[in-house]
Amino acid sequence: MSRTVFRWLAGGVGVLLAAIPLTAHHNITGKFDPAKTRTLNGVVTRRDWANPHVHILMDVVEGNNVTNWAVELESVIDLERSGWNLNTLKSGDAVTIQGMLARDGSSQIWGNSVVVTASNKRVLEVSAAAKAALLPVANLPARATPRWPDGKPRLGSPPGEKGYWGRPSATMLTEAGVKIEANEHGLLRNIADVDKVAPFQPWARGLFAQRQRNLLKDDPMFLKCMPPGAVRQFQQPYGIQFREDKTFGRIFLLEGGGNHIWHFIYTDGRKQTGELTGNDDNPLYYGNARGTWDGDVFVVDSKTFNDKFWFSNGGLPHTDLLHLVERFTRSDYNTLKYEVTIDDPGAYTRPWSATWNLQWVAEDLPTYYCMDNRP
């Protein structure tokens, strides 16, 4: 699916530079410049088949000099879904690379096109099917909501089945009812839309606008492999999974992306504080989460967050005063409605809400680790 990429000038005006396909899992134009493209001919010296992005290292002869270039590509998951693997290219293969150059002037390029010289075959591109796997599917077969023996909806898989929640209908966090254009990473098409996104405190509005003008290049989830945390985990391409542990009154919430980590939502009525044998009262990436049922709606109250992460795509700021109330409704087998109320008086002038849907994907939760290699 093609996405349109914009570059922000110092004055805050969005200028269309290029329409290029983007399925990368962070905004690559923060690192690579669509206005500076190049074609390289060289020989593969190494293949780095690891997340978050695959890399090819290649020697390029320029006059009397040989420069080793790093070619950055999509994630292992998307490339393997497209039929490629570590042995698609081998050391010694001659290749032609076309793509965007790194903004910092280093010998790095985003591989828009990788062509094997001997066969003239284009390789290591994401297929249409792999792109579609990340997007909502229309007209899924109707199935009733699966339930536990006590009548409560199952948030996870029924016995003998597998699956996870993915394909979010929105990947940018904005106040309910707001209509703005942004790419899948939360980069606004028009920087003038900043004030529509949420009821910012002045400092938070300024920080959000700065992150947008910087093309999200300072995202700690990719620079330092920080967890997505909070709301952002429900905006990621590789989804989430609920594992309900009725015996111990808790739910494991696992992520398919980010660091492939998990946290607890306790349902046993315990106080919303830390524990001396665990986190005590330290601020957390996912807060202290407590869940209760309101009819068929699972309500999660979370607080005691730290401020070391971006709690949404696009870089919306938050403080350690962040308090979230999330409501999960499995309206049928394939649909999970997500509603969140955000109350952070340190960053916003009033509480505000947002909502979107996730779809059931009847597969194993993808295995994606941010810390495998450089971002």
MARGU-911326 format. One line per 8 residues: number of its first residue (from 0); their letters; for each residue x, y, z of C-alpha. Coordinates in steps of 0.05 Angstrom, whole numbers, padded with zeros to 5 digits, always signed. Layout:
NUM) A) X:Y:Z; ...;
END
This chain:
0) MSRTVFRW) +00000:+00000:+00000; +00031:+00066:-00022; +00041:+00120:+00030; +00056:+00193:+00014; +00117:+00222:+00049; +00124:+00296:+00067; +00183:+00337:+00090; +00174:+00394:+00139;
8) LAGGVGVL) +00210:+00459:+00127; +00233:+00505:+00183; +00171:+00548:+00176; +00126:+00488:+00188; +00099:+00481:+00118; +00088:+00411:+00090; +00120:+00403:+00021; +00107:+00341:-00020;
16) LAAIPLTA) +00173:+00311:-00040; +00157:+00242:-00065; +00105:+00187:-00064; +00140:+00124:-00044; +00117:+00058:-00015; +00130:+00053:+00060; +00119:-00007:+00103; +00178:+00004:+00150;
24) HHNITGKF) +00161:+00004:+00224; +00186:+00073:+00238; +00186:+00136:+00197; +00247:+00124:+00153; +00247:+00195:+00125; +00274:+00217:+00193; +00338:+00180:+00174; +00336:+00180:+00098;
32) DPAKTRTL) +00322:+00240:+00052; +00271:+00228:-00005; +00301:+00289:-00041; +00369:+00255:-00045; +00369:+00190:-00084; +00425:+00150:-00114; +00439:+00086:-00152; +00496:+00042:-00128;
40) NGVVTRRD) +00530:-00016:-00163; +00572:-00062:-00120; +00585:-00130:-00089; +00552:-00158:-00026; +00601:-00168:+00031; +00553:-00185:+00088; +00479:-00198:+00102; +00450:-00176:+00169;
48) WANPHVHI) +00384:-00214:+00173; +00356:-00186:+00238; +00303:-00138:+00263; +00284:-00083:+00266; +00308:-00078:+00194; +00349:-00124:+00150; +00415:-00095:+00124; +00460:-00112:+00065;
56) LMDVVEGN) +00532:-00088:+00067; +00564:-00078:-00001; +00630:-00054:-00030; +00622:+00001:-00081; +00682:+00021:-00125; +00686:+00095:-00138; +00749:+00114:-00177; +00808:+00088:-00136;
64) NVTNWAVE) +00767:+00082:-00073; +00724:+00025:-00046; +00668:+00045:+00002; +00628:-00003:+00043; +00555:+00018:+00042; +00499:-00004:+00088; +00433:-00017:+00052; +00373:-00016:+00099;
72) LESVIDLE) +00311:-00056:+00082; +00245:-00077:+00113; +00237:-00123:+00173; +00253:-00196:+00174; +00179:-00212:+00184; +00155:-00173:+00123; +00211:-00199:+00079; +00200:-00272:+00100;
80) RSGWNLNT) +00125:-00263:+00089; +00144:-00241:+00018; +00183:-00305:+00005; +00255:-00280:+00017; +00306:-00307:+00066; +00378:-00299:+00089; +00402:-00337:+00027; +00365:-00295:-00024;
88) LKSGDAVT) +00431:-00257:-00032; +00500:-00285:-00018; +00567:-00252:-00005; +00599:-00239:-00072; +00534:-00226:-00109; +00536:-00164:-00153; +00476:-00119:-00142; +00446:-00052:-00162;
96) IQGMLARD) +00413:-00012:-00107; +00369:+00049:-00117; +00343:+00089:-00058; +00346:+00148:-00010; +00411:+00171:+00021; +00421:+00181:+00095; +00410:+00252:+00119; +00474:+00252:+00160;
104) GSSQIWGN) +00518:+00240:+00099; +00541:+00171:+00121; +00548:+00113:+00073; +00477:+00088:+00085; +00419:+00082:+00036; +00347:+00058:+00041; +00338:+00003:-00010; +00278:+00022:-00052;
112) SVVVTASN) +00302:-00028:-00104; +00351:-00086:-00100; +00368:-00119:-00167; +00415:-00179:-00176; +00462:-00163:-00234; +00470:-00234:-00260; +00395:-00248:-00267; +00368:-00177:-00271;
120) KRVLEVSA) +00318:-00200:-00218; +00290:-00152:-00166; +00293:-00182:-00097; +00280:-00166:-00024; +00218:-00124:-00036; +00155:-00131:+00005; +00099:-00167:-00033; +00028:-00141:-00039;
128) AAKAALLP) +00005:-00199:+00004; +00054:-00181:+00060; +00031:-00109:+00058; -00042:-00130:+00060; -00028:-00174:+00121; -00019:-00111:+00162; -00084:-00078:+00140; -00156:-00089:+00161;
136) VANLPARA) -00193:-00141:+00121; -00264:-00128:+00096; -00321:-00177:+00101; -00291:-00228:+00148; -00337:-00288:+00161; -00388:-00276:+00216; -00374:-00314:+00280; -00401:-00306:+00350;
144) TPRWPDGK) -00359:-00279:+00407; -00324:-00338:+00441; -00339:-00342:+00516; -00313:-00374:+00579; -00357:-00422:+00619; -00376:-00364:+00664; -00405:-00327:+00603; -00351:-00273:+00599;
152) PRLGSPPG) -00321:-00260:+00530; -00254:-00291:+00515; -00203:-00238:+00498; -00156:-00291:+00471; -00161:-00356:+00432; -00213:-00410:+00446; -00184:-00479:+00462; -00148:-00511:+00404;
160) EKGYWGRP) -00143:-00447:+00364; -00091:-00392:+00357; -00090:-00318:+00341; -00076:-00247:+00362; -00105:-00177:+00354; -00074:-00135:+00298; -00092:-00094:+00237; -00112:-00031:+00276;
168) SATMLTEA) -00162:+00013:+00240; -00123:+00074:+00264; -00048:+00082:+00276; -00048:+00155:+00297; -00076:+00176:+00365; -00123:+00236:+00358; -00182:+00260:+00398; -00248:+00226:+00378;
176) GVKIEANE) -00283:+00262:+00322; -00220:+00295:+00295; -00205:+00285:+00221; -00133:+00295:+00200; -00086:+00262:+00151; -00024:+00225:+00176; +00018:+00167:+00153; +00020:+00100:+00189;
184) HGLLRNIA) +00074:+00125:+00236; +00034:+00185:+00260; +00070:+00237:+00217; +00020:+00292:+00200; +00010:+00310:+00128; +00000:+00383:+00148; +00038:+00410:+00208; -00018:+00461:+00217;
192) DVDKVAPF) -00062:+00404:+00242; -00021:+00399:+00307; -00074:+00438:+00346; -00129:+00390:+00324; -00095:+00327:+00351; -00107:+00336:+00426; -00120:+00390:+00478; -00046:+00404:+00492;
200) QPWARGLF) -00015:+00444:+00547; +00031:+00495:+00513; +00096:+00458:+00527; +00067:+00392:+00503; +00042:+00424:+00440; +00111:+00452:+00426; +00145:+00386:+00439; +00096:+00348:+00395;
208) AQRQRNLL) +00106:+00398:+00338; +00182:+00392:+00345; +00179:+00316:+00341; +00136:+00323:+00279; +00184:+00373:+00246; +00241:+00326:+00262; +00204:+00271:+00223; +00199:+00229:+00286;
216) KDDPMFLK) +00274:+00214:+00283; +00281:+00217:+00359; +00232:+00161:+00372; +00261:+00123:+00433; +00226:+00058:+00412; +00275:+00054:+00353; +00335:+00093:+00378; +00340:+00056:+00444;
224) CMPPGAVR) +00290:-00001:+00437; +00245:+00028:+00491; +00178:-00008:+00498; +00119:+00024:+00461; +00080:+00024:+00526; +00010:+00050:+00542; -00034:+00064:+00482; +00019:+00054:+00429;
232) QFQQPYGI) +00020:-00021:+00436; -00049:-00023:+00404; -00024:+00016:+00342; +00033:-00030:+00323; +00034:-00073:+00260; +00050:-00139:+00294; -00007:-00136:+00344; -00020:-00158:+00415;
240) QFREDKTF) -00045:-00221:+00449; -00085:-00232:+00513; -00069:-00294:+00555; -00122:-00299:+00610; -00099:-00333:+00673; -00164:-00343:+00712; -00130:-00383:+00768; -00085:-00326:+00790;
248) GRIFLLEG) -00131:-00268:+00771; -00087:-00237:+00718; -00080:-00228:+00643; -00015:-00230:+00606; -00015:-00177:+00551; +00039:-00195:+00500; +00065:-00153:+00442; +00083:-00179:+00374;
256) GGNHIWHF) +00126:-00117:+00359; +00173:-00072:+00397; +00214:-00115:+00444; +00164:-00173:+00442; +00151:-00163:+00516; +00091:-00171:+00562; +00060:-00142:+00625; +00005:-00161:+00673;
264) IYTDGRKQ) -00066:-00135:+00679; -00089:-00158:+00748; -00162:-00177:+00756; -00160:-00201:+00829; -00180:-00135:+00861; -00111:-00117:+00889; -00094:-00045:+00903; -00066:-00003:+00847;
272) TGELTGND) +00003:+00004:+00876; +00070:-00029:+00867; +00093:-00090:+00905; +00153:-00096:+00951; +00172:-00161:+00917; +00166:-00130:+00848; +00161:-00059:+00822; +00145:-00026:+00889;
280) DNPLYYGN) +00118:+00043:+00868; +00168:+00056:+00812; +00138:+00088:+00750; +00131:+00036:+00694; +00126:+00033:+00618; +00057:+00001:+00625; +00036:+00029:+00692; +00000:-00010:+00746;
288) ARGTWDGD) -00058:-00040:+00707; -00122:-00065:+00741; -00179:-00097:+00702; -00253:-00107:+00717; -00313:-00130:+00676; -00371:-00083:+00662; -00419:-00132:+00630; -00384:-00154:+00566;
296) VFVVDSKT) -00335:-00097:+00568; -00266:-00107:+00599; -00245:-00042:+00633; -00171:-00029:+00649; -00149:+00027:+00695; -00074:+00043:+00690; -00030:+00094:+00725; +00041:+00103:+00752;
304) FNDKFWFS) +00074:+00110:+00683; +00144:+00134:+00671; +00158:+00187:+00617; +00215:+00151:+00580; +00173:+00129:+00521; +00126:+00158:+00468; +00057:+00133:+00489; +00030:+00137:+00417;
312) NGGLPHTD) +00054:+00137:+00346; +00070:+00208:+00323; +00103:+00227:+00389; +00048:+00254:+00433; +00080:+00274:+00499; +00058:+00251:+00568; +00081:+00259:+00640; +00083:+00214:+00701;
320) LLHLVERF) +00012:+00239:+00717; -00016:+00199:+00659; -00078:+00160:+00677; -00112:+00115:+00626; -00180:+00081:+00627; -00185:+00031:+00570; -00247:-00008:+00549; -00242:-00071:+00507;
328) TRSDYNTL) -00305:-00099:+00474; -00302:-00163:+00433; -00365:-00150:+00394; -00357:-00213:+00352; -00303:-00264:+00340; -00262:-00220:+00294; -00271:-00151:+00323; -00242:-00118:+00385;
336) KYEVTIDD) -00265:-00047:+00398; -00213:-00006:+00436; -00233:+00057:+00473; -00186:+00099:+00515; -00194:+00160:+00559; -00130:+00199:+00571; -00123:+00241:+00633; -00056:+00275:+00641;
344) PGAYTRPW) -00061:+00345:+00671; +00014:+00353:+00663; +00009:+00350:+00586; -00064:+00364:+00569; -00116:+00416:+00589; -00171:+00365:+00600; -00186:+00290:+00594; -00198:+00266:+00523;
352) SATWNLQW) -00216:+00202:+00488; -00202:+00162:+00425; -00227:+00096:+00395; -00210:+00046:+00340; -00218:-00028:+00324; -00169:-00086:+00320; -00181:-00149:+00280; -00169:-00221:+00298;
360) VAEDLPTY) -00111:-00253:+00260; -00114:-00329:+00264; -00039:-00339:+00267; +00016:-00343:+00319; +00037:-00277:+00348; +00096:-00252:+00305; +00164:-00255:+00336; +00197:-00187:+00328;
368) YCMDNRP) +00253:-00162:+00374; +00277:-00090:+00369; +00342:-00105:+00404; +00368:-00154:+00351; +00409:-00100:+00316; +00415:-00027:+00302; +00352:+00014:+00286;
END
